[in-house]
Amino acid sequence: MAERTGATLTILPADSASIWGLRPYFSVVDELTQWHATPRTLRVWEGLTTGLAKVHGSRLCVLGTAGTLASDQGRQFQDFCRPASPFVA
């Protein structure tokens, strides 16, 4: 826990049951483009993004490497980010 702000860091698995109901201010998703579009991963993504939407000023950081996108979900996210960011290759 950060003494000055009281902020905490919680590391969670990509498990839809543990994601729903959270209201994160900052979230990091690793290798989203390698997530396969299964019902489980779609529920995780939906739970995370709906939780972020409930917190004013929340941020999402998506980490990934260059390569072939494994899912439509990763491709859609990359297409969404490309016009707004000089950092998306």
N, C-alpha and C positions, 0 to 999 in steps of 0.2 A: 504494500500500500504506500502510495506517495504521501509523505507527511504533510506537505503544503496544501495539496488539493484533495486528498482522500481518495484519489483515483486508484483503481485496482486493475490488475491484469489477470484475465481468466482465459486459459487455453482450452478450447473445446474440440472434440472430434467432429467430423462431418457426419453428424447423426441428427436426423430431423427431430427426434424426440427431445434432444437437449437444446435445440436452437429456438423452437417455438416459445413465444412469450417473453423473449429477451428484448431489451431496449438499449442496444449498444450505441455508444457515441462514436467509437472507432472500431472498425473490423478489418482484418486482413484475411484474404482468401488466397491460398497458394495453388498455383497450377489450375486455375479454372478452365482453361482451354483443354485440359486433359480429362476433365470430368465427362463421363459418358452420360448421355441423356436418358437416364433411367428414372422411374418414378421416385426412387429414394433421393437421388441427387437433385431432382427438380423440387422436391419438398424442402430440402436443405436450403437451396437458393431462394425459394419463395419465403421461407421463414426468416432468413437473414435479411433480405431486402425489405420485407414488410416491417421488421423490427427497426431497421435503420430509418425508415420513413417516419416513424413515430417520434424521433428525436431531432429537434431543430438543430441544424448545423452539423449533423452526423457526417462521417466520412467513411468511404470504403476504399481500401487499397487492394488491388488485385496484382499478384505476382505471377510471372510466367516466363517461360523461355521461348525462344524462336522455334518454329517447327510447324508441323501439320496440326491443325485443330481437330481434336477428337470428337467434338460434338457441335451440334447446331447452337447450343447454348453459348459455348465459347465464341463461336463465330458471330453470333448476334451481339454479344457484349463488345467484341472488338470493333464491329461495325458502328455500334453506338458511340464508342469512345473516339474513334479515328478523327472525325471532324473537329473535335474540341481539344485534342491533345497533340502536341508535337512529339510526344514520347511514345506513341503507339506506332509500331513499325508496320 
